[in-house]
Amino acid sequence: MTRKTYTVAVRVLCAFAAKCGDLDLRFTPSPTAQQGIAGHGVVAASRGADYRSEVAVTGRHEHLIVRGRADGFDLRAQRVEEIKTFRGAIDRMPSNHRALHWAQAKVYAWLLCDQHALPEMTVSLVYFDVGRQSEESPISEHCSAVDLKQFFERLCNRFIEWADRELEHRERRDTALVALKFPHPSFREGQRELAEAVYRSARRGACLLAQAPTGIGKTVGTLFPLLKAMPVEAIDKVFFVTAKGTGRQLAFEALHRLCGTGPAPLRVLELTARDKACEHPDRACHGESCPLARGFYDRLPAARLAAAETGRLDREAVRRVALDHEICPYYLAQELAQWCDIVIGDYNHWFDGHAMLHALTEANGWRVGVLVDEAHNLVDRARAMYSAELRSDTLQALRIIAPASMKKSLDRLHRAWLRLVDGQDDAYIVHDVCPKPFTAAMEEVVATLGELLAEDPTRVDPVLLRFHFDALQFARVLESFDRHSLFDVTLAAVPTRGRGGASTLCVRNVVPATFLKPRFEAAHTTTLFSATLTPEVFYADTLGLPTGYRAVDVPAPFRAEQLAVRVVRSVSTRFRDRDDSLAPIARIIATQYGVRAGNYLAFFSSFDYLRRALEVFTDRYPAIPVWTQQSRMTDGEREAFLACFEVDGCGIGFAVLGGAFAEGIDLVGSRLVGAFIATLGLPQVNPVNEELRRRMDLVFGAGYDYTYLFPGIRKVTQAAGRVIRTLSDTGSVHLIDDRFARPEVARLLPRWWRIDGAAASVS
């Protein structure tokens, strides 16, 4: 029988077999992606006519296939170049970083020698400083083809044992997935339709937008069909991305039901944010400071092997393996993402501008399936990913504490900032572009800060570090500035307005479609699912779903009789009418409580409105128990709030629409019997949202709907969805505002609702 081959990228091979020593982030090249591309272009443009860039190469050692792209190659000169762009002082680069670069260059050199039957090759590392542009630091070595081949084969031999393990694992995994059975005796109503749509999309390599009601088991209903499609479609990885930690937990629980408790044929990894995974937040990431960085790459192979045999790698499991081998849990998880079948993490791990999972997919040529949980959140989250903000008070604080070496660049940035806001009378102004003098001054500060951080990151003031990261993000999003974003300046309130006053600069993404579309294209299949994806066109437009995407709207399994939906037309919750609304809202809540005592949620548009409504309610109905959401609650405080909703309990929980208790919580049966929603959920009318409305009107011709109506009603539907969670639940929802009776609002509400005894109109 022919032995199966294993394909590995040059960078992965070298990182696996040639990395050694400490984890060391003191010298981390920080050019943006476009600066890196531009730097490569500058180097290539300075070479001769025979020079070729991005040369595809493939080679083989035994059953290992190695492939990649050499940065530059001149056949006539028999010279290969590995180009590395960077900022700062090249002499501060750790030796193990340079050793890795040499390994990559020599592997490319051998593959080109083999491809062109060359007896020798000049191997060159070219370090290009993007800050100075004209400055190259080349290091060259003349190597024979024999030596290069031996070097290549040594790396391959170190990797082959792991490759064989991976081939065996893939075969066991696919065999298990072919035999995988649905974990319940039957599908819930609507769950089969969802699962079939996901499976068909995976087979067709399509993108799916799936609206499916709460309570049908969407997590299992999407994971199961995609797992079944993995062996059929040769899918390498599944990425389950979500907006909240509760979504990650639900995914793990679903996989536990699917795969059982025995030895897992699947390796499942949870990615955790760095600040939550770090064991020594007071230490810098290098061996002289942090004990878990010291010798990281020397101890990584044993930790990697132990983790691969664990199977379920949630946050605690990764931490346990890492500490057993005395290495950093966060960076162990980053390494394990390459070797796990299912990776569960936040949206940013796939959709952010520097998303690790996307970068690994591109580098390895993986075939991936992506599941986007609670996808209605992705619009706002993606906007935040591709936005950036700078505050003048932070710059002022930095100027006070910064060392003398930074004074010149900070003063230049300060002057450019003053010129930008000088004479601005309006509190909020949108500019067509960010002025070039400001951009240049900011890039100089970023470069200076980068050099300072490289010298001694342990002694850097937190203010300086925060401004550095903010400025880096600002520079990155400015590079792609176009009609999908705004550049605006907001002045502080009077009397500090004007020259020298506090101000905030923002590159504000409006339409994330431009950035997200390549992520959909990079995946073999993507399913975005949620209970609230109405209207479909809004999400398709703003998220940039690819041409030919498919959509499914799974009917709810619930009966209209389970939920009494009443529109209170006699009350207006508009800002100007809120004082007059407080007493009627209190009366509505108390009346319903008298009809059916139990646990209810009452939602309001803001904490101020909530506070005022609560005061009136408790004054008039002191016998009814109440508890209330507070601003910036801790995890413990949120748990305490939810604990008030006891089985067969009685009382009213006051909460803010769009907040922590308006979605993603599961209060089944008598834990929650009703909700009062005293707002349409429309975003506040302010200068920023009005500019957003104008831009949405320009791009899509639907400014009001895309900015206010659709996001607002989505929040209402999510909040109301807390009431009916199972086929046996019953309850009520009061929609308190006359505007809920309007046809353009009613058509956005769930189709299975009957409002005031009549079916909601649907366009």
FENCOR-V660606 format. One record per pair of residues at least 4 apart in sequence whose ideal C-beta (glycine too) atoms are under 6 Angstrom apart, sorted by the first residue. I is the first residue (numbers start at 1). GAP is how many residues later the second one is. Records with the same first field share a line. If there is no record, write none. Layout:
BEGIN
I: GAP, GAP
END
This chain:
BEGIN
3: 60
4: 163
5: 58, 60
6: 58, 157, 161
7: 58
8: 4, 5, 58
9: 59, 354, 355
10: 58, 97
11: 352
13: 4, 53, 142, 146
14: 4, 86, 89, 90
15: 4
16: 143
17: 138, 141, 142
18: 82, 85
19: 81, 278
20: 76, 277, 278
21: 75, 276
22: 265, 271, 272, 274
23: 270, 273, 308
24: 70, 262
25: 260
26: 260, 428, 431
27: 65, 66, 427
29: 57
30: 57, 420
31: 4, 5, 54, 99
32: 444, 447
34: 445
35: 95
36: 49
39: 46, 89, 91
40: 43
43: 40, 83, 85
44: 9
47: 4
50: 24, 26
51: 23
52: 21
53: 19
54: 15
55: 15, 18
56: 13
57: 13, 54, 55
58: 9
59: 7, 52, 55
60: 5
61: 92, 95
64: 92, 96, 99
70: 10, 38
71: 10, 11, 12
72: 9
73: 7, 39
74: 5
78: 40, 43
79: 43
80: 28, 29, 32, 41, 43
81: 43, 45
82: 19, 22, 23, 43
83: 43
84: 17, 43
85: 43, 45
87: 44, 360, 363
88: 362, 363, 366
90: 37, 47
92: 362
93: 4, 5
101: 24
105: 18, 20
106: 17, 42, 45
107: 45
109: 12, 14, 39
110: 38, 39, 42
113: 5, 8, 32, 35
119: 26
120: 24, 25
121: 22
122: 18, 20
123: 18, 20
124: 14, 16
125: 14
126: 10, 12
127: 10
128: 8
129: 6
131: 316
143: 4, 5
159: 4
169: 4
172: 93
173: 92
174: 57
176: 89
177: 50, 53, 54
178: 53
183: 74, 75
187: 4, 5
188: 28, 29
189: 368
190: 26, 364, 367
191: 25, 26, 30
193: 361
194: 16, 18, 27, 360
195: 26, 29, 30
197: 11, 355
198: 24, 27, 28, 329
199: 26, 30
201: 5, 7, 324
202: 24, 27, 31, 167, 323
205: 319, 320
206: 344
207: 313, 319, 338, 339, 342
208: 319, 342
209: 319, 342
210: 317, 319, 342
211: 322, 342
212: 4, 6, 317, 342
213: 318, 343
214: 317, 507
215: 510, 511
217: 4
218: 311
219: 31, 32, 35
220: 4, 34
222: 149, 305, 307
223: 31
226: 12, 143
229: 4
230: 5
234: 133
235: 132, 134
236: 130, 131
237: 129, 131
238: 104, 131
239: 104, 111, 118, 131
240: 11, 104, 131
241: 104, 106, 109, 131
242: 5, 6, 131
243: 104, 131, 134, 138
244: 420
246: 418
247: 126
248: 22, 96
251: 93
255: 4, 13
259: 5, 7
264: 47
266: 75, 76
267: 44, 73, 74
268: 44, 74
269: 44, 67, 71, 74
270: 44, 45, 74
271: 62, 74, 78
272: 4, 5, 43
274: 4, 56
277: 52, 53
278: 52
279: 13
280: 10
283: 6, 7
284: 5, 173, 174
285: 8
286: 7
287: 6, 7
289: 169
292: 35, 36
295: 4
296: 31
299: 26, 28
300: 4
302: 23
303: 18, 22, 24, 29
306: 15
307: 6, 14, 29
310: 7
313: 4, 5
318: 11, 15
319: 10
322: 5, 7, 10
327: 5
336: 4
337: 6
345: 4
347: 4, 34
348: 4
349: 6, 7, 8
350: 5, 7, 8
351: 31, 165, 168
352: 33
358: 161
360: 4
361: 5, 7, 161
367: 157
368: 155
369: 156
370: 153, 156
371: 156
372: 156
374: 156
375: 153, 154, 155
376: 154, 156, 338
377: 4
378: 4
379: 163
382: 130, 134
383: 4, 126, 129
386: 91, 123, 126, 129
387: 121, 122
388: 85, 86, 89, 119
389: 117
390: 80, 84, 115
391: 113
392: 110, 111
393: 109
394: 73
397: 66
398: 4, 65, 66, 69
399: 11
401: 60
402: 4, 8
406: 4, 42
409: 35, 36, 39
412: 29
413: 28, 29, 32
416: 21, 22, 25
418: 4
420: 18
421: 68, 82
422: 77
424: 5
427: 64
428: 62, 259
429: 60
430: 56, 58, 261
431: 56
434: 4, 5, 44, 53
442: 29
446: 25, 26, 29
449: 19
453: 4, 7
460: 4, 5
467: 4
477: 30
478: 29
481: 4
484: 26, 27, 30
485: 22, 24
486: 22
487: 20
488: 18
489: 14, 16
490: 14
491: 6, 12
492: 4, 9, 10
496: 5, 6
497: 4
510: 182, 185
511: 31
512: 4
513: 4, 29, 30, 31
516: 27, 28
517: 27
520: 6, 26
531: 190
532: 182, 185, 186
533: 6
534: 214
536: 15
537: 4
538: 172
539: 4
540: 5
541: 159
545: 4
556: 196
558: 4, 166, 194
560: 192, 194
562: 162, 168
563: 161
564: 168
565: 168, 188, 190
566: 168, 190
567: 168, 173, 174, 188, 189
568: 166, 168
569: 169, 172
571: 10, 13, 165
572: 5, 166
573: 8, 105, 106, 164
577: 4
581: 4
582: 30, 31, 34
585: 28, 93
586: 30, 31, 34
588: 146
589: 13, 87
590: 31
593: 4, 31
597: 53
598: 52, 75
599: 46, 50, 72, 73
600: 52, 74
601: 52, 54, 74
602: 50, 52, 74
603: 52, 54, 74, 116
604: 5, 6, 9, 74
605: 4, 52, 74
607: 24
610: 44, 46
614: 14, 40
617: 4
618: 4
625: 26
626: 26
627: 17, 26
628: 26
629: 26, 27
633: 4, 5
638: 22
645: 22, 26, 27
647: 23, 24
648: 22
655: 4, 6
657: 5, 22, 24, 58, 62
658: 4, 57
661: 4
662: 56, 57
663: 55
666: 59
667: 4, 5
668: 57, 58
673: 58
674: 57, 58
675: 45, 48, 58
676: 58
677: 39, 42, 58
678: 58
680: 32, 57, 59
681: 31, 34, 35
682: 26, 30
683: 6, 25
689: 18
692: 15
693: 10, 14
696: 4, 7, 10, 11
697: 6
700: 6
702: 4
703: 4
704: 4
705: 4, 5
708: 4
713: 35
720: 13
723: 8, 10
724: 5
725: 4
735: 5
739: 6
740: 5
743: 18
746: 14, 15
747: 14, 15, 16
749: 4, 11
751: 11
753: 7
754: 5
755: 5
END
